[in-house]
Structures are given as C-alpha cells and as structure tokens.
Amino acid sequence: MDLQVEHLDTHEARLTITVTDDVVARARRDVARKLSKDFRIPGFRPGNAPLNVVMATVGPDVFASELANQLAAKVYSQALDEAAIEPYGPGQLEDMKNEPTRLIVRVPLEPVVDLKDYRSIRLPAPVVTVTDEEIETQLQYLREDNAIVEAVERPAQAGDVVEAVIVGVSEGEELLRSSRRPLVLDHERVTIPGLVDAIIGMSAGEHKNQTLTLPDNFEDDRLRGKTLDLSIDVQRVSSRILPEVNDELAQAVGQFDSLAQLRDDLRRRLLEQKQRQADQEYANQVLDTFTNLSTISYPPAFIEDRLSDLLAEFKEDVRTVEGLPFEEWLKLQNKTEEQIKEDLRPQAEARARRGLVMRELARAEKLEVSDAEIALAMERELQLFGKNNSQLRRTLQRQESRRSLQSNILSNKVMQRMMQIARGALDSQTGAPSDATSATPDETDQQNLTSN
C-alpha cells in the first residue's frame, strides 16, 4: 500500500491510498461472493457464481461501489495509522481510480486547540455595591405589595386600582384586549399613553369609547404608530392606600423588629443577588477572553454535529414552551427547518469554540472528577428532591446520569480555574490556587464538555 496525505484548509485530510494488485484481487473475489449471495443468479448456488457473471448481473456501478467499500474496510485503518491521523469521525470515500487502484478518502480531523499563553490573562473581578436609592426602591415595592385596597363608589382617581375590560381595534383588527385585569392608574405603570387619563373620572359600570394614537417607538411592535379605537368598560374601582415606611411595615413583611433590620436584610439580599449576576457576567467574560486568545481548528462535520444537537434542543423547547409540534410551529413562523438551522449556526459555532477551549483547559490544568465527587453530587440531588426517592436514586445511578454529573462538576472546575487565573489567584511557583474562595457560576454553558 502506498499512501499520500494532503492536509486541507478545512481541518480535514485527503488520503490517496494506492492498493496493491493482490489486495484488489482478493477484494474482487470477496465482493463477487457477497453479491452472488445477495442476488439470485440462475444456474448457480448462492455465493458460487463466477466473477464475470456477478458483474454482468449486478452491473459495473454496483460492483465498483461494493469493491470500493470492501477495499476501504481493508486499508483505511492502516492508512490512518501510517499517516498518524486522529480522525474526528468517519472518513468519506470521494473517488476510486483504476490502474493502479487508488482510493481517495476525505477524513475530518479531531479538533485542535492552542490555548496560547492563557496563564497571562488578567481581568479585574467585579466589585458590587448597593446604594441607598436601591434600598428605597425595594421599600417602595414592599409598600406596593402591602397596600390596602378597598372598593369605593366614586369616580376613579389617580393611584386607584381599576378592574376594566379594555378592547383596542385598529382598521377593523382587534389588537388589544384586557379582561378585568387590575390596573393601577399610574402613568409610570401603564405603558399606553393617554389610557390612564381616559379612565380617570369613570365609575364602576360606566362605558367609554376613546381614540388613542400610539408613538412610533412603542415597545410592542404590533402597536407602533397605530391609532386604536378603545372600548373601555369599568367593572370596579378601588382605593389604594400605601403603608408608611416605618417599623410597622418591617414587622408586617417579616420577622423584623425595626425598619433598620429590614433595611439591613434588603441590603444583604440585594448584594447577594447583584454578586451572583456579576459573577455570571464575569464568568462569561473570562470564558470569551480565553476563547478569543486561543487558536481553534475543527472540521465542518464538527459544527454540523453541534448544530444538530442545538436544533434538537430548540425543537424540545418549542414543544414544551409553545406546546406545539415543531412542524406546526414552523408553519406558523412561515419558516423551514433549514432556515432555523442557519439561524442557530452562529450560536452553535460560539458554543463549540467555548466548549473546545474548556475541554483543552481541563487537560492542560489536569482537572479531573473523582468518584467521591460524583457520589457527593448524587447525594445532593437526593437531598434536594427527597432522600427516599427510589426512582430518582435509580436514575442517578445510570451511566448516562453519572456522565452528566461528571460533566457538570468538571465544567464548574474549569470555570473556577479560569476565573482564578484571570484574577491572578494562582500561586506563581506551583500553579495551584492561592485562595479557596473562587466563585463557581451557576449558569455556565454546562453542556460544553459533554457535547465535544
């Protein structure tokens, strides 16, 4: 066997394999024997028809195709070994030439990532604070939640709560309908300009027609610039009294003795919430920085596989969120599946690149997951959903569940290590973490290490 290797710009290799005559002869006999079993040839027992008779029966194209497959099966693995190639997936037979017999095979190569000098990456960690204004905003929300609402027999005033049926029609098409939805008569809360003023002064049981023209920059694109003929039927008018911001409000909303304790609790919870959000944004920024620094090569087949995975997720989301079969949803959107795939392609490529970088960093930093860590994660799941849940326990013990837990743990370790590097929190001599307080993001792209 003679072998020529051409490396392509698509991170694929084209192998030209010249097969010796004796190997071709044996393959032709094997193919003839196989085809004479698959096709009934009059006058011959299955598997015993002569080569020329088999070729005449099945035709030259069928015989040549079977011969190419037979030869590829015999020499392909050997050719990969000789070329020192690590394939990503199956090779594709592009052509077979005669005299001498040569197979031309296109092979997708395993993705390759060069992390460059990733240990030099530095990004400032987020510092979050909570202002007094933010605390006051939260207190206002608590006032709203604890407002005293009572039905009144008078025309609606600003600040009241009104239950009304509101229907909006434009050019004969109904674009708006609100069925007795409680509406606070506050210009900052009601997005439709002029609606609050139209309702103020109306009493329960009263009907009004009103025409409003919405601005061209209205948030709902269906209503932008539209002139709406509104039909307003007020069902109920209620006064709304907000409590004072004092110790009594603190005692009403929780186990607080004073307003000062409530403020402290609000500050603590706001700080935790903002820190979680900042950590997630920081994790994404760090991951993108590592990815942008790296040189990443992969074959087209790799992206197509990631795209297939993402499309499957998208179909499941349509089914669960929209409650529709994917085919029906496509009809409503007036799109084809191929168009959806192309819409998803940038996301699939970004996910693939990040995943490859995470996988390579796990190798470079020698990050692994122990059986004890998997067992601990399983116990946490059981604690969360019921320790005596025997069905959940059986599910978690399945191999695919263990792999999923392992991937999630490893993904978190990789993200933690990336953030340690970016913060400069690794010991300069040993490369080990110099602190134990690294935040682990809750919503990192966890599938990255399993889908690649």
N, C-alpha and C positions, 0 to 999 in steps of 0.2 A: 504494500500500500504506500502510495506517495501522497503527501499532504502539503497543500498550500493554504496559508492563513492570511486573510485580508481584514484588517480592523476598520470598521466603518464609523463615520461621524455620529451615527445614531446609537452608539454604545452597543453595537452588535458586531459579530464576526461572520465573515463569509468563508466557509471551508470548501475547498475544492479537493475532493478525495478521489484519487486515481486508484481503481480497484484492479488487482491482478487478474489475468485471464482464468486461472484455475478457480479463484473465488467466484467469478462471474459464472463459470460453467456449472459449479455446484449449485449456485443460487438459481440458475435457469432450471435445473433438474428439480429442485425443491418446489419451485413455483409451478412447474408443469404437474408435479404430483399433487399439489394442493388444489390447483384448478380442476384437475380431472376428477377430484372428489367432489368439488363444489358444483360442477356442471355434469349433467348426464350426457355422456358421449356414447352413441350407439356402437355396439360391437366390442366395447372394452369394459373391463371391470373398473370400478371406482379406484382412482389412483394409479392406473396402469396404462393410460393412453400415451402414445409417443409424443414427444415434444412438438413435432410439426403438426400433428393432428390437434393437439390442445391449442396451439396458436391459431390455427385455422378456425377452430370452433369459437373461441372467445374473442378473437380479433387482436390486432397488434397493439392497440392502445391499452386495452385492459391488461394484456400480458406485460407490457412495458411498465405500467403503473405498479403492478404487483411485484415485478422484478426490482424496481427502484425501492419499494418499501422493504423488500427482503434484503437487499444489499445494505440499505441504511441501517437496518436492525443488526446486521453483522459487523459493520465497520464504524458506526457512529461513535459508540462509547470509546473505542480505541483511538479514534481521531481526537476526541476531546482530551483524552489523557496525553496524547503526543503533543497537542497544541497547548497544554497546560491551561485550559479554559475552564472557568467556573460558570456554567450556564445559569441564567435566571429561571428559564423554563424550557419547554421542548423546542428543538430546532425545527425549521420549516424547509422541506425539500423544495428548492426553487427549480431545479432542472437536472436532467441526466443526459450526458452526451456519450456518444459511442466512438470507438476506435481512437484511442483506448476508452474504456468505460470510466466516466467521471461523474461523481455526484457533487452537485453544488448545493450546499446547505447553509441557510442563514440562521445564526444562533444568537438569541438575546443573552446579553451578559449580565451577571449579577451586579446590582448597583454598587457603586464605589463612592465613598465619601472621604474627602480630605478636610479635617477639621481646622487645618492651619494652626496658627498659634492661639488656640482658643483660651489657654490659661491667662493670656494677657487681657482678655475682655474685662472691662470695668464699667459698671453702670451704677449711678447713685441709687441707693434704696429709698423708697418713698417714706416721707415723714408726714403723718396726718395729724390734723388738729380739729377741734370742734369749737366753733365760735359761740359767743353768747347769743347772736342773732339766730343761729340754728337751733339753740335750745328754746328760744322764744317761739320759733316756728312750730316746734314739736308741742309746746304747751298750747298753742292755738289749735292744733289738731285735736288734742285731748279735750279742749273746751268744746270743739265741734262734736266730738263723739259723745260728750256728756250733756249736750244741750237739752233743755226741757222744751218739748214740742207739744202744744195743745191746740185742738181745733177751735177756731173762732168764727163768729158770724159777723163778718165785716169784710170790706174790700181788701184785697191783698196789698201789702206794703213791702217796701224793700226789706230784705232779710227774712221774710216769711218763707215757709215751705208750702208749696202748692202741688197738689196732685191734679194733673190735667191730661186730656187726650189731645195731642197736637199732630196734625197731619199737614204735610207740605207737598204741594203739587206744582210742577213746572212743565208748561207746554203739554198738559194732559197726562204727564207721567208722575206717579207718586214717588217722591224721593226721600220723604221723611215721615216717620210715624213713631210717636211716643205714647204708649198706652198707660195712663195713670202713673207715670214714673214720677216719684217725688223730685221736685225741682226747687232748689234754693234760689230765691230771687236776689242773686248777687252777680253783678256784671263780670266779675273776675272768674266766676264759676261757670257761667253759661257762655258757650263759645259763639252762639249765633247772635250777631249784632242786632239789637232792636227787640229781641224777644222778651227780655226782662221788662222793658218799658211797655211792651204791648200787654203784658199780663198784669202789671201793677194797676190796681183800681178795679180788677174784675173780682166778682164774688162767686162762691160755690153755686153751681147750676147755671152760670152765665156762659153764653157763646159769643165768639167774636171772630170775624174774618179780618185778616191783616196781610198786607203785601210787603215783603222784605226782599231787598237785593243784597246778595252776599258778595263779599270782596273777591277779587281775582286770586288772592293768595290764601283763600280759606283752606283750613287744614284738610278737609275732606275733598279730594279732587273731584268727586261726583257732583259736588255742590258749588264749586268755584264759579263765581260770576253769574250764578243762576238767580233768576227772580222767582221767589217762592210765594205762592198763594196759600197762606196758612189758615187752617181751620182750628180754632182753639176752644176747647170745652173744659172749663174748670170744674173739677169734681169736689175738691176740698181745699180749704185754706187753713193753715195752722201757724200760730205764732211760734217764734223760736227764741228762747232766752238762753244765752250763754252764761255759764257759771263764771264767777270771779277766779282769777289766778291767785289762790291762797292755800292755806293748809287744808281747808276743807276739800278742795279739788284733789290735792295729793292723797288724802285719806279715801276719797271716793274711787280713785283709779287704781289703787293698790295698797299694799301694806306699808304705807309710809306715814310717819308721824308728822312730818312737816313738808312744806314746799321745798325747803333746802335739800332734803333727802331725795325728793322726786327729781329735782334738777340734777343732782349728782348721778342718779340712776340713768336719766336720759343721756347725760354726757358720756357715761361709761358705755352704754349700748350703742350710741351713735359712733363713738370712737372705734368700737369693735367692728361695726358694720363698715365704716369707711376703711378700716385697716384691711379687712377681708377683700374689699373691692380693689384697694390699692395693691395688695399682694398679687391678686389675679392679673391686674393690668401689668404689674412689674414682671410677673412670670411670662406673660405673652411677649413683652418687650425683650426680655432676656432670650427667650427661645428664638424670636425673629433675628436678634443680633447674632446668635450662634449660627443660625441658618444662613444669613446673608454673608457671613465671613467664609463659610465653607464652600468648597468646590464639590458639586454633586453631579454624578453621571448615572444615567439609567436608560434602559431601552424603552421604546414605545409601549411594549407589552406590559411593562410595569405600571405605567399610568393607566392603561386600559383596565387593568385589574383593579386598581384603586377606584377608578371611575365606576366600575361595575358594583363595587362594594357601596359606594356613596349613593348610587342610584337605587340600590336595594333598600338602604336606609330611608331615602326620600319616599319611596313607594310605601313603606311601612308607616311613615309619618302621615302621608296623605290618608291612608286607611284609618289610622287611629284618631287623628286630629280632625280631618274633614269628614270622616265617616263615609267615604266613598271608595269604590273600587278605582284603582289607578286609571283604568281605561275610560271610565266615565268622567273622572276629573280632567283628563286630557281633552275630552270633547268640550267641556265647559270652558277650558282655557284656550281652546282653539289652537292647540299645540300638538306636536308629535313627540314620541319618546326620544327620538334622536335630537330634537331641539332641546329637550330638558337635559339630556346628557351633555350637550355642548354648553348649556348654561352652567352646569355643575363642574365643567372641566377645570376652570381656574381654582376652584375650591379643592378639587381632588389633587391638583398639582401642588398647591400650597401644603395640604395635609401630608402628601407623600414626602415632600422635601423635609418638612419638620420631623416626620417620623423617622426618616433615614438618619437625620442628624442625631436624634435621641438614641437610636439604636447604636450608632457608632460611638457616641459618648459613653454609653453603658459599657461597651467593650474597652474603650480607652481608659476609663476610670475603674475598670474591673468591678463594676457594680453587679451584684447578684442577689437572688432572693432565696432564703433558706426555707426548709420545710417548716421550721418553727414559726417563721413569719407568716407563712400561708395558714398554718393551723390557728395562729392568733387572729388573723383576719376572718377566718371561718367562725371562730367563737364570737367575734364582734358582731358579725351578721346575725348569728343565733340570738345574741343578747338583744339585738335591736328588734328582731321580728318574732321572738319567742323561743326560749331555750328548749322547750319541749315540742317544738315544731318538727316532727319526724320527717315530714315530706321535704322541708327546707334542708334538713341535715343530709338527706339522701341526695338532693340536688347539688349541694355544695361539695359532696364527696365525688361527684362525677369528674372525669378527667378534664372535660371542657370548662367546668366551673373552676377547677384548680388553676388551669391555664389562664383564665380570665383574672382571677385574683392575683396570680403571679405577675401578670402584665400590668395590672393597676399599681401594685406595690412597686414594681421596677420603674414604671413611669414617674411615680412620685419621687423615687430616689434620684432619678435622672434630673428632674426639675429642681429638686432641692440642691443637688450638686451644682447645677448651672448657676443657681442664684448665689450659692456660696462663692463660686468663682467670680461672678460679676461684682459681688460686694467686697471681694478681696479677703474673704473669710477662710482661706485655706492656708495652712502652715507652709511657709516658703521652702522649708527643708524637706518635709515628709510628703507634702501634698495632701495631707489629711485635713479634715475640717478643724478649724481652730475655735469653733463655737458649736453649741448644740441647740441653738435657738432658731435655726433656719425654718422659715415658714414653708409649709407644703401647700400648694394651691389645691383648691377643692375641685376646680373645673377645667384642669388641663386636658388637652386632647388625648384622652387615655387610650384610645384605640391605636395610637401611633406605633406602639411597639409590637402589637399583635398582627396588624394588617400588612406588615412588611416582611 
